Amino acid sequence: MTLLTLHRGLRQLLAAMLVIGAAAGSVTSLADSGAAPTMRLLVANQEGATLSLVDIDALRELAVVPTAKGPAAMVHAADLGMIFVSHPELGKVTAFDDTSLRLANTLVVPGTPFGMAIDGLHRLWVTDWNSDHVSVIDASTLKNFQCVDLTG
């Protein structure tokens, strides 16, 4: 799984993208057939409140998944089988099963959650668009929420 990061100015075109390799076991149930593994792109559409799964080789949309309003950034926790999506306007992060792309959970996060990263300890780090803090969530249990003030 490779996360493509976009410059803030390009966010108007595409809010966030994840490149998903079928060989990594992601979204395999959405594969066309028993054909060779293909690379897929998961695109967040902020205005449309959807995620689009695109076959990169065929340049074809495979699936459209509705989300909460304003999906922005995404991060894939492959070993947990989850894709996390931030929704700054709602103060939420949604969690999707990476195989079925079904909504698994919704977390309320203080402020305007935007950029995210996941570490080897399964901690989901969520930046805030407007404030100097980072939220830290245990991604394996979706508990043990902590807010870290970065102002020193």
C-alpha positions in Angstrom: 0.0 0.0 0.0 1.4 3.4 -1.0 -0.2 6.6 0.2 0.0 9.4 -2.3 0.2 12.8 -0.6 -1.1 15.9 -2.5 -0.1 19.5 -2.2 -2.8 21.5 -0.4 -3.6 23.4 -3.6 -4.3 20.1 -5.4 -6.9 19.2 -2.8 -9.6 20.9 -4.8 -9.0 18.3 -7.6 -8.6 15.2 -5.5 -8.8 15.3 -1.7 -6.8 12.1 -1.1 -5.8 8.9 -2.8 -4.6 5.5 -1.7 -3.0 3.1 -4.2 -4.0 -0.4 -3.3 -2.2 -3.5 -4.6 -4.3 -6.6 -4.8 -1.2 -8.6 -4.0 -1.2 -7.0 -0.6 -4.6 -8.5 0.1 -6.6 -5.3 0.0 -10.0 -5.0 -1.7 -9.5 -8.5 -3.2 -13.3 -9.2 -3.0 -13.8 -6.4 -5.5 -11.5 -8.0 -8.1 -13.0 -8.6 -11.5 -12.1 -12.3 -11.7 -9.2 -14.6 -11.2 -7.1 -12.4 -13.5 -3.7 -11.1 -12.5 -3.6 -8.7 -9.6 -4.2 -5.1 -10.6 -3.3 -1.9 -8.9 -6.3 0.1 -7.6 -6.7 3.7 -6.6 -9.1 4.7 -3.8 -10.1 8.4 -4.3 -12.0 10.5 -1.8 -14.5 12.9 -3.3 -15.2 15.7 -0.8 -18.0 17.3 -2.5 -19.8 14.1 -3.5 -19.2 12.4 -0.1 -18.0 9.2 -1.7 -15.0 7.0 -2.1 -14.3 5.7 -5.7 -12.3 2.5 -6.3 -10.6 2.8 -9.7 -8.7 0.1 -11.6 -5.6 1.9 -12.6 -4.7 -0.3 -15.6 -8.2 -0.2 -17.2 -8.9 3.4 -16.0 -12.3 2.2 -14.9 -14.3 2.9 -11.8 -15.0 -0.4 -10.0 -17.1 0.8 -7.1 -18.5 4.0 -5.5 -18.9 3.9 -1.7 -21.0 6.6 0.1 -19.4 8.3 3.1 -20.2 10.9 5.6 -19.9 14.5 4.4 -16.5 15.8 3.3 -14.1 12.9 3.2 -10.6 14.4 3.1 -7.5 12.3 3.9 -7.1 8.5 4.1 -4.7 6.0 5.7 -4.6 2.3 5.3 -3.9 0.1 8.3 -3.3 -3.1 6.2 -2.5 -5.4 9.2 -5.8 -4.3 10.8 -7.8 -4.6 7.5 -9.0 -1.0 7.9 -9.0 2.2 5.9 -9.5 5.4 8.0 -11.0 8.5 6.4 -11.0 12.0 8.0 -14.0 14.3 7.8 -12.8 17.8 9.0 -16.2 19.5 8.6 -17.8 16.9 10.9 -15.1 16.3 13.5 -15.1 12.6 12.7 -12.9 9.8 11.4 -14.7 6.8 9.7 -13.2 3.3 9.5 -13.9 1.1 6.5 -13.2 -2.6 6.1 -10.4 -2.7 3.4 -11.9 -5.8 1.7 -15.5 -5.0 1.4 -15.2 -1.1 1.8 -18.1 -1.3 4.2 -18.3 1.2 7.0 -17.1 -0.4 10.2 -17.0 2.5 12.7 -17.3 6.2 13.2 -15.1 8.1 15.7 -15.8 11.6 17.0 -12.5 13.5 17.1 -12.1 17.0 18.6 -11.5 19.9 16.2 -11.1 19.5 12.5 -9.4 16.1 11.9 -7.4 16.1 8.7 -4.1 14.4 8.0 -3.5 10.9 9.5 -0.8 8.4 9.9 -0.7 4.9 11.5 2.4 3.6 13.4 3.7 0.1 14.1 1.9 0.1 17.5 -1.5 0.6 15.8 -1.8 4.2 16.9 -3.7 6.3 14.6 -2.3 9.9 14.6 -4.8 12.5 13.5 -3.7 16.1 12.8 -6.1 19.1 13.3 -6.6 21.5 10.4 -7.1 24.5 12.6 -5.4 23.8 16.0 -2.0 22.9 17.4 -2.9 19.4 18.6 -2.8 15.8 17.4 -5.3 13.2 18.4 -3.9 9.7 19.1 -6.3 6.7 18.9 -5.6 3.0 19.4 -6.6 1.8 16.0 -6.9 -1.8 17.0 -9.6 -1.2 19.6 -10.7 2.4 18.6 -10.3 3.3 22.3 -7.7 5.0 24.5 -8.2 8.3 22.9 -5.6 11.0 23.7 -5.1 14.6 22.5 -1.6 16.0 22.4 -1.1 19.8 22.6 1.8 20.9 20.3 2.1 24.4 21.6 4.8 23.3 24.0 
